[in-house]
Amino acid sequence: MSRRSLSFSFVALWLLWDALAVAAAVLCAYYVRFTLGWPPPEHIHSLAVYFRFWFLLTGTYMALMLIYGLYRPERLVPAEEYFLKIFAACILGTVIAVGIATFFWREGFAYSRLLIGYAAVLSVLFLTGERVVLSLLRGALHRRNIGTVRTVIVGHGAGSEIVHDHLRRLPQLGYEVIGTLDDDIRGDDDPDGHLHRLRYPLLGRVDLLPHVIREHDVREIIITLPTLNTEELLNILDLCPTENVHIRVHPDLFQFLVTTVQVDEISGLPLLTVKEPRLAGWHRAAKRAMDVVVAAGTLVMLSGPMLLVAVLIRFDSAGPAFFVQERVGHDGKAFPIIKFRTMVDESSGQNGRDWTIPNDPRRTRLGTFLRRFSIDELPNLINVLLGHMSLVGPRAEQPQYVRRFSAEIPRYMERHREKAGMTGWAQVNGLRGDVPIEQRTQYDLYYVENWSIFFDVRILLRTLIAIFNQPAY
């Protein structure tokens, strides 16, 4: 099955399932409001009167989801993005539908307001769940090389390795990488060792791109050349046929590092201005308020299970229930991070290996389970309440690593402008454990420079999803 026909089929399924999901939401809302009677209604409406409203509600929801880009078949949207955009579409769509019904229906609009509220909330849940299932189905097909897009990577070096690793780690994205093109890599002259690290065959020089596109039916090109100038980029674009080929450029480390610069103008004079920190003033107060409310509420709700985990750790292996270690946080200040102990040698230090690895042999029996679902990090909520950490932020590293990385990685210490987080943008993108620190730093700097409350909410949602998909560390 071709990618185009597969995409058309998924759009048709989305439309059909979205309509059925909204219908199910309205039916469940009717059942809760009038059958279960929560709260007891004064008058019981006939289900038939809600049929026309369901039709109107479905139309407004679909129109807004179309505007939000949720019917673009070429995008594999993350589940948390589905939720946030569907939430916005359902709330706004409900308001629009009620407005249309109130002002344009001649006989008036006499519907249960509670039922409409129930229907909106249930629509968010049903539409999100339904589309996540469709995405999982699509990802399963992609893993079997069904409906994938044939891709060529142009360039080598750190950027190429990042792209290679990402696409190899996430086959559900649907990219079938057939090889790499580059002018500088030669089998007999590779002093940097990039050639042996490439996961895909070297197809030749960049000027062979038109031939490779035709021979391999390439539909997407990813350019990763780190020192590409405008003229070189235009030359590559001239080599590509304009029809049916998408071109993407992966930004290098320098492009990440200049994200603090924005273009302003003074009476038509363009100037580059260094951006002010995103987390300042009321933004910082809002983030702190969210940290306190969520951390306190979670600790209250999970205090019983956390006490049980502490007792089980003491019975499972010798040593304390909690593991306390010095880490570096906001403004480079050290603080004691608190976790459940998951390894046999953590009480005497954890300096034998830089980071944990999948299936780490030092784990205890219970620790394997705790680390698999990130339960060992729940005591970090105490650090959040004490102000040492935030719910979302860069990873807190040990002091010796901070000293080393600050000397090796440009702008590494700028990630300490904000508090360390229980989770972060790097972690939810799979950069956990023993991964290149340069990659993790890029994601941390991106988070620091692009912070928003909605960004934090998105990361928290992705964290909840990733808990069930991450490897066991």
LUMPAPA-521072 format. One record per residue (C-alpha): x, y, z; residue number from 1; chain. Coordinates in pm, 1 decimal. Example, Ala and Ser with C-alpha at 12.3 -4.5 7.8 and 13.67 -1.06 7.14 Angstrom:
2
u|v|w|i|ch
1230.0|-450.0|780.0|1|A
1367.0|-106.0|714.0|2|A
end
This chain:
473
u|v|w|i|ch
0.0|0.0|0.0|1|A
142.8|340.4|-97.5|2|A
195.1|616.5|157.5|3|A
-60.2|839.7|-20.3|4|A
-335.0|577.7|-20.7|5|A
-252.5|488.5|339.6|6|A
-273.5|855.2|439.6|7|A
-609.5|892.8|261.3|8|A
-739.5|585.9|442.1|9|A
-633.3|725.1|777.4|10|A
-801.6|1059.9|710.0|11|A
-1123.2|877.5|621.5|12|A
-1093.3|670.4|940.1|13|A
-1030.0|985.0|1143.6|14|A
-1344.0|1150.7|1010.1|15|A
-1559.9|843.9|1067.6|16|A
-1421.5|762.5|1411.3|17|A
-1437.3|1125.7|1520.3|18|A
-1807.9|1136.3|1435.4|19|A
-1865.3|808.6|1622.1|20|A
-1659.0|930.5|1919.1|21|A
-1868.9|1247.4|1952.6|22|A
-2186.6|1040.5|1918.4|23|A
-2064.8|808.9|2195.8|24|A
-1983.6|1113.1|2411.2|25|A
-2333.5|1255.0|2367.0|26|A
-2492.9|916.5|2443.3|27|A
-2281.7|870.3|2756.8|28|A
-2357.1|1226.3|2864.6|29|A
-2729.6|1159.4|2820.7|30|A
-2698.9|838.2|3023.6|31|A
-2515.6|1012.9|3308.1|32|A
-2752.0|1310.8|3314.2|33|A
-3091.8|1149.3|3270.9|34|A
-3054.5|773.3|3336.1|35|A
-2817.0|786.2|3630.3|36|A
-2966.7|1121.0|3726.9|37|A
-2648.3|1296.3|3835.8|38|A
-2765.7|1533.3|3967.4|39|A
-3138.3|1445.2|3970.1|40|A
-3305.4|1625.1|3674.9|41|A
-3631.0|1818.3|3701.5|42|A
-3733.9|1718.0|3349.1|43|A
-3620.9|1421.1|3141.3|44|A
-3554.5|1506.4|2777.4|45|A
-3599.6|1270.4|2487.6|46|A
-3276.0|1143.5|2333.8|47|A
-3409.1|1231.6|1987.6|48|A
-3387.5|1605.9|2055.3|49|A
-3010.2|1578.3|2087.1|50|A
-2956.2|1422.6|1745.4|51|A
-2944.3|1757.0|1562.0|52|A
-2718.6|1903.7|1827.7|53|A
-2481.6|1606.6|1789.0|54|A
-2461.5|1681.1|1415.2|55|A
-2382.8|2047.6|1483.7|56|A
-2131.5|1959.5|1757.5|57|A
-1950.7|1713.2|1530.1|58|A
-1924.7|1973.3|1253.9|59|A
-1773.2|2240.8|1478.5|60|A
-1530.0|1996.3|1637.1|61|A
-1407.0|1869.0|1301.6|62|A
-1372.6|2220.6|1159.0|63|A
-1159.2|2333.7|1452.8|64|A
-947.8|2017.2|1450.1|65|A
-889.2|2080.9|1079.7|66|A
-771.1|2433.7|1165.3|67|A
-543.8|2294.1|1437.9|68|A
-377.7|2060.0|1187.3|69|A
-508.2|1734.0|1333.5|70|A
-610.3|1597.5|994.0|71|A
-265.0|1625.3|837.9|72|A
-181.3|1263.6|750.8|73|A
190.4|1329.5|707.4|74|A
230.1|1422.1|1074.8|75|A
253.7|1168.4|1352.8|76|A
131.6|1394.9|1631.6|77|A
240.9|1313.0|1989.7|78|A
-38.9|1203.2|2221.4|79|A
-6.1|1507.5|2448.2|80|A
-41.3|1737.8|2145.9|81|A
-356.0|1548.9|2049.6|82|A
-496.5|1605.8|2396.3|83|A
-418.9|1978.5|2416.9|84|A
-546.9|2060.1|2068.3|85|A
-854.8|1839.9|2099.2|86|A
-927.6|1998.1|2438.7|87|A
-913.8|2344.4|2281.5|88|A
-1125.4|2233.3|1983.7|89|A
-1393.8|2073.7|2202.4|90|A
-1426.2|2364.7|2446.0|91|A
-1433.6|2628.7|2172.4|92|A
-1647.1|2407.2|1948.3|93|A
-1905.6|2360.5|2222.6|94|A
-1932.6|2736.6|2271.9|95|A
-1972.1|2790.5|1896.4|96|A
-2229.7|2512.0|1864.7|97|A
-2437.1|2647.5|2154.3|98|A
-2418.8|2996.7|2003.1|99|A
-2533.2|2875.2|1661.7|100|A
-2817.5|2673.0|1813.3|101|A
-2931.4|2963.3|2031.9|102|A
-2940.8|3228.1|1761.1|103|A
-3041.6|3032.3|1450.7|104|A
-3287.1|2765.4|1560.8|105|A
-3636.2|2907.8|1541.6|106|A
-3796.3|2699.7|1813.1|107|A
-3527.8|2801.3|2059.6|108|A
-3251.3|2608.4|2226.8|109|A
-3381.7|2406.0|2520.9|110|A
-3109.8|2160.8|2615.8|111|A
-2952.6|2050.5|2940.6|112|A
-2645.2|2263.5|3010.6|113|A
-2498.8|1988.9|3228.4|114|A
-2541.4|1735.5|2949.6|115|A
-2358.5|1967.5|2711.2|116|A
-2076.1|2002.3|2963.3|117|A
-2057.2|1626.8|3010.0|118|A
-2054.0|1578.4|2632.9|119|A
-1766.9|1824.9|2590.2|120|A
-1551.2|1656.6|2856.5|121|A
-1627.1|1307.5|2729.0|122|A
-1559.2|1418.1|2371.6|123|A
-1208.5|1525.7|2473.6|124|A
-1143.3|1184.6|2628.2|125|A
-1300.4|979.8|2349.3|126|A
-1145.5|1178.3|2062.4|127|A
-801.8|1165.9|2222.3|128|A
-823.9|794.5|2296.5|129|A
-954.9|712.9|1951.3|130|A
-681.6|905.2|1772.7|131|A
-408.9|762.2|1995.5|132|A
-530.4|415.1|1897.1|133|A
-515.6|515.9|1530.9|134|A
-163.0|648.9|1578.5|135|A
-56.9|323.7|1742.9|136|A
-207.8|134.3|1449.2|137|A
-26.3|357.1|1204.8|138|A
299.0|315.1|1397.2|139|A
257.1|-63.7|1392.7|140|A
216.1|-55.0|1014.0|141|A
524.2|164.6|979.4|142|A
728.7|-78.5|1188.5|143|A
638.6|-342.0|929.5|144|A
750.9|-105.9|652.0|145|A
393.5|-42.7|536.5|146|A
320.1|312.3|422.9|147|A
669.0|440.9|503.6|148|A
835.9|729.4|319.9|149|A
1171.0|661.3|157.5|150|A
1428.4|908.0|289.3|151|A
1786.0|1014.0|213.8|152|A
2010.1|1197.4|462.4|153|A
2251.0|1452.8|318.0|154|A
2556.6|1517.1|534.0|155|A
2757.1|1357.2|813.8|156|A
2885.2|1448.0|1157.8|157|A
2705.1|1502.8|1486.6|158|A
2381.7|1622.2|1326.1|159|A
2363.7|1320.8|1097.0|160|A
2424.7|1085.9|1389.5|161|A
2141.8|1250.1|1586.4|162|A
1902.5|1205.7|1293.5|163|A
2018.7|847.2|1235.7|164|A
1972.0|753.7|1601.0|165|A
1633.9|924.5|1628.8|166|A
1483.3|760.7|1320.6|167|A
1627.9|421.8|1414.2|168|A
1492.4|450.4|1768.7|169|A
1144.1|552.2|1648.7|170|A
1052.6|337.7|1346.5|171|A
686.1|424.4|1406.8|172|A
755.3|768.5|1257.8|173|A
744.4|603.0|917.6|174|A
1084.1|701.2|773.0|175|A
1260.0|435.6|565.4|176|A
1615.2|570.1|540.5|177|A
1784.4|415.4|238.7|178|A
2124.5|582.4|275.0|179|A
2346.8|887.8|314.9|180|A
2496.8|1131.8|66.5|181|A
2804.6|1342.5|141.6|182|A
3101.0|1497.2|-37.8|183|A
3354.4|1463.2|245.0|184|A
3324.4|1101.6|363.3|185|A
3559.2|855.9|192.6|186|A
3626.8|504.5|300.8|187|A
4006.3|555.2|299.0|188|A
4001.8|897.3|464.8|189|A
3778.6|921.6|768.8|190|A
3988.3|1061.3|1053.7|191|A
3688.5|1151.4|1267.4|192|A
3544.1|802.3|1248.8|193|A
3202.0|916.9|1122.7|194|A
3179.0|655.5|849.1|195|A
3177.0|349.2|1071.4|196|A
2907.9|506.1|1292.0|197|A
2660.1|558.5|1009.0|198|A
2362.1|324.6|1036.8|199|A
2281.7|344.1|664.4|200|A
2487.2|284.2|345.9|201|A
2687.1|565.0|187.6|202|A
2529.7|625.0|-154.4|203|A
2785.7|869.6|-291.1|204|A
2839.9|1240.7|-337.0|205|A
2570.2|1505.6|-307.8|206|A
2564.5|1569.6|-684.6|207|A
2422.2|1216.5|-727.6|208|A
2104.5|1326.2|-546.3|209|A
1879.9|1343.1|-860.1|210|A
1988.9|992.5|-962.5|211|A
1931.9|855.1|-610.8|212|A
1586.4|1015.4|-593.9|213|A
1477.5|854.2|-920.3|214|A
1638.4|515.6|-860.2|215|A
1509.9|470.3|-503.4|216|A
1180.5|661.4|-533.4|217|A
1287.2|901.7|-255.3|218|A
1010.8|1117.5|-109.1|219|A
1197.1|1302.6|167.2|220|A
1543.0|1454.2|209.1|221|A
1692.2|1551.5|545.6|222|A
1993.4|1785.1|525.9|223|A
2232.4|1768.2|823.0|224|A
2542.2|1949.4|694.6|225|A
2674.7|2151.5|991.3|226|A
2851.0|2427.5|792.2|227|A
2600.6|2469.3|511.4|228|A
2580.2|2823.9|373.9|229|A
2300.2|2977.2|170.4|230|A
2464.0|2912.9|-168.6|231|A
2529.5|2546.6|-89.4|232|A
2171.6|2499.2|30.9|233|A
2036.5|2653.7|-290.2|234|A
2259.9|2423.7|-495.5|235|A
2116.2|2120.0|-315.6|236|A
1762.5|2248.7|-368.5|237|A
1834.4|2290.7|-741.4|238|A
1934.3|1924.1|-758.1|239|A
1597.0|1809.5|-624.9|240|A
1287.8|1769.7|-841.8|241|A
1010.7|1996.6|-716.8|242|A
732.9|1740.5|-724.8|243|A
662.9|1486.4|-449.9|244|A
986.7|1550.3|-257.0|245|A
988.3|1711.8|87.4|246|A
1310.8|1875.2|206.8|247|A
1390.0|1922.5|574.9|248|A
1698.4|2075.8|739.6|249|A
1820.2|1960.4|1080.3|250|A
1965.2|2256.5|1275.1|251|A
2318.8|2218.6|1402.5|252|A
2445.0|2308.7|1749.1|253|A
2519.4|2670.2|1649.2|254|A
2161.7|2722.9|1535.0|255|A
2041.6|2593.9|1871.6|256|A
2275.7|2829.5|2050.6|257|A
2150.4|3141.8|1872.6|258|A
1787.9|3091.2|1973.1|259|A
1833.5|3363.0|2235.2|260|A
1854.0|3619.9|1955.6|261|A
1548.2|3778.4|1799.0|262|A
1509.5|4031.4|1515.8|263|A
1373.9|4372.7|1615.7|264|A
1366.9|4702.9|1434.4|265|A
1393.1|5070.0|1521.8|266|A
1203.8|5278.1|1265.1|267|A
1279.8|5023.2|994.8|268|A
1639.1|4951.9|1105.5|269|A
1672.4|4574.0|1166.7|270|A
1871.1|4483.3|1476.2|271|A
1949.9|4158.3|1656.0|272|A
1836.2|4168.2|2018.8|273|A
1920.1|3918.3|2290.7|274|A
1594.1|3779.7|2428.8|275|A
1508.6|3832.7|2789.9|276|A
1473.2|3516.9|3002.8|277|A
1129.7|3360.4|2962.3|278|A
1106.9|3268.7|3329.9|279|A
1092.3|3603.6|3507.7|280|A
838.8|3796.6|3712.2|281|A
491.4|3649.3|3713.4|282|A
599.9|3362.7|3486.7|283|A
832.8|3233.9|3756.4|284|A
558.8|3280.7|4018.9|285|A
310.7|3086.5|3803.1|286|A
555.6|2800.2|3754.7|287|A
626.9|2787.9|4128.1|288|A
255.0|2789.5|4209.2|289|A
197.0|2495.3|3974.0|290|A
490.9|2309.8|4131.1|291|A
358.0|2354.5|4484.9|292|A
-3.6|2265.5|4404.2|293|A
78.1|1955.2|4196.8|294|A
356.6|1830.7|4426.5|295|A
154.0|1878.1|4745.6|296|A
-156.9|1718.1|4597.4|297|A
37.5|1422.0|4459.4|298|A
218.4|1363.2|4788.2|299|A
-112.6|1363.5|4977.6|300|A
-271.1|1116.7|4734.8|301|A
31.6|886.0|4714.5|302|A
153.8|905.2|5074.0|303|A
13.1|558.8|5153.8|304|A
162.6|380.6|4850.1|305|A
496.7|560.5|4901.8|306|A
511.0|440.5|5263.0|307|A
443.1|84.9|5142.7|308|A
724.2|113.8|4882.4|309|A
966.7|229.2|5153.9|310|A
880.0|-72.7|5370.1|311|A
915.8|-313.7|5076.0|312|A
1260.6|-174.3|4992.4|313|A
1382.5|-248.6|5346.0|314|A
1257.6|-608.6|5317.9|315|A
1389.9|-656.5|4963.5|316|A
1757.8|-577.7|5026.1|317|A
1996.5|-446.0|5288.8|318|A
2027.9|-70.5|5314.1|319|A
1813.6|239.4|5366.1|320|A
1481.3|295.0|5192.9|321|A
1589.4|629.4|5050.2|322|A
1889.4|725.8|4842.2|323|A
2022.8|1080.0|4896.8|324|A
2286.9|1227.3|4667.5|325|A
2425.9|1573.8|4603.2|326|A
2313.7|1728.2|4275.9|327|A
2350.5|2071.4|4113.9|328|A
2043.2|2284.3|4049.4|329|A
1938.9|2646.6|4006.7|330|A
2229.4|2893.7|3973.5|331|A
2477.1|2607.1|4016.3|332|A
2383.9|2551.9|4381.6|333|A
2408.4|2200.2|4523.9|334|A
2115.8|2030.1|4695.1|335|A
2041.6|1677.5|4828.6|336|A
1818.4|1489.7|4586.4|337|A
1591.2|1223.2|4740.2|338|A
1493.6|898.2|4568.3|339|A
1384.0|549.4|4660.9|340|A
1686.1|319.8|4670.2|341|A
1683.5|83.6|4371.1|342|A
2040.7|-48.8|4358.9|343|A
2240.8|-270.0|4589.3|344|A
2537.6|-33.5|4608.0|345|A
2367.4|304.5|4612.3|346|A
2407.4|348.0|4985.9|347|A
2785.6|347.5|4945.4|348|A
2794.2|573.3|4642.6|349|A
2722.0|546.0|4273.6|350|A
3054.0|639.6|4118.8|351|A
3137.2|310.1|3953.9|352|A
2956.2|407.9|3634.6|353|A
2867.8|745.2|3487.6|354|A
2498.4|673.9|3424.9|355|A
2261.8|386.8|3451.6|356|A
2211.7|170.4|3145.2|357|A
1922.2|-48.7|3027.6|358|A
1901.1|-364.3|3242.2|359|A
2162.4|-228.1|3481.5|360|A
2303.8|-524.7|3682.4|361|A
2322.1|-318.0|4003.0|362|A
1943.0|-303.5|4038.6|363|A
1763.4|-487.6|4315.7|364|A
1464.0|-706.0|4238.9|365|A
1220.7|-440.1|4355.0|366|A
1438.8|-166.4|4208.1|367|A
1386.8|-308.3|3859.2|368|A
1013.6|-253.7|3893.0|369|A
1050.4|89.0|4055.2|370|A
1282.7|217.5|3783.7|371|A
1071.0|70.4|3504.4|372|A
779.1|295.0|3600.8|373|A
986.4|582.3|3748.7|374|A
839.0|518.7|4094.0|375|A
1185.9|566.9|4244.5|376|A
1164.6|938.5|4158.2|377|A
845.1|1010.3|4354.0|378|A
1040.0|1137.8|4659.8|379|A
1164.3|1415.8|4428.7|380|A
827.4|1574.9|4505.5|381|A
973.9|1661.5|4846.6|382|A
1255.9|1844.8|4667.3|383|A
993.2|2029.9|4463.1|384|A
807.0|2144.6|4775.3|385|A
1133.9|2256.1|4936.4|386|A
1215.1|2464.3|4628.2|387|A
1521.4|2261.8|4526.5|388|A
1359.1|2136.4|4207.6|389|A
1067.7|2195.7|3972.6|390|A
828.5|1946.1|3816.9|391|A
980.4|2024.1|3475.3|392|A
1333.9|2139.0|3402.8|393|A
1683.3|2025.9|3303.0|394|A
1822.9|1709.2|3457.4|395|A
2006.6|1755.6|3787.8|396|A
2363.0|1627.8|3749.4|397|A
2627.5|1541.0|4007.6|398|A
2885.4|1815.9|4082.4|399|A
3180.7|1634.6|3922.8|400|A
2993.7|1598.4|3594.8|401|A
2882.8|1961.6|3599.3|402|A
3244.2|2075.0|3636.4|403|A
3351.5|1852.2|3348.6|404|A
3066.1|1937.3|3113.8|405|A
3088.7|2311.9|3180.4|406|A
3448.2|2300.2|3054.6|407|A
3363.3|2090.9|2746.8|408|A
3015.7|2197.4|2631.6|409|A
2945.6|2555.9|2514.0|410|A
2681.5|2733.7|2725.5|411|A
2633.0|2424.0|2941.0|412|A
2593.1|2627.9|3260.3|413|A
2305.6|2827.6|3107.8|414|A
2081.0|2528.5|3167.6|415|A
2123.3|2607.6|3537.3|416|A
1942.4|2937.7|3496.5|417|A
1633.4|2740.7|3597.4|418|A
1565.2|2476.8|3859.5|419|A
1635.6|2114.2|3782.5|420|A
1326.1|1911.0|3701.5|421|A
1178.3|1573.2|3786.6|422|A
1120.6|1541.8|3413.8|423|A
1224.7|1749.8|3116.6|424|A
1221.2|1805.5|2742.5|425|A
1531.3|1588.3|2695.8|426|A
1390.3|1297.0|2898.1|427|A
1056.9|1281.5|2714.3|428|A
1247.7|1277.1|2384.4|429|A
1426.2|957.8|2486.4|430|A
1754.6|1114.4|2606.3|431|A
1786.4|918.4|2929.6|432|A
2075.5|722.2|3074.4|433|A
2406.8|702.7|2888.2|434|A
2342.9|937.2|2592.6|435|A
2568.5|1207.8|2442.8|436|A
2562.1|1507.3|2676.0|437|A
2569.7|1744.6|2376.5|438|A
2227.4|1622.0|2265.8|439|A
2083.0|1652.7|2614.0|440|A
2223.9|2004.1|2648.9|441|A
2060.2|2112.7|2323.3|442|A
1720.2|2001.3|2447.9|443|A
1773.5|2158.2|2790.8|444|A
1870.4|2494.2|2638.3|445|A
1571.2|2479.7|2406.5|446|A
1343.3|2428.5|2706.5|447|A
1500.7|2712.6|2906.4|448|A
1468.7|2953.8|2615.3|449|A
1117.3|2853.8|2507.0|450|A
947.2|2796.2|2842.2|451|A
572.8|2838.2|2886.2|452|A
309.0|2693.3|3116.7|453|A
162.4|2502.2|2823.4|454|A
509.1|2367.4|2738.8|455|A
534.5|2236.1|3096.4|456|A
188.7|2078.6|3072.3|457|A
283.9|1915.5|2741.8|458|A
601.9|1769.2|2893.3|459|A
413.3|1638.1|3198.1|460|A
158.0|1467.3|2972.7|461|A
434.2|1314.2|2760.2|462|A
602.9|1194.7|3078.4|463|A
291.4|1006.1|3188.1|464|A
275.4|841.6|2846.4|465|A
650.5|768.0|2831.8|466|A
642.7|588.8|3168.3|467|A
478.5|290.9|2996.1|468|A
700.9|299.3|2686.3|469|A
1050.0|371.7|2819.2|470|A
1319.3|103.1|2855.7|471|A
1403.2|-29.2|3201.0|472|A
1703.4|156.0|3348.3|473|A
end
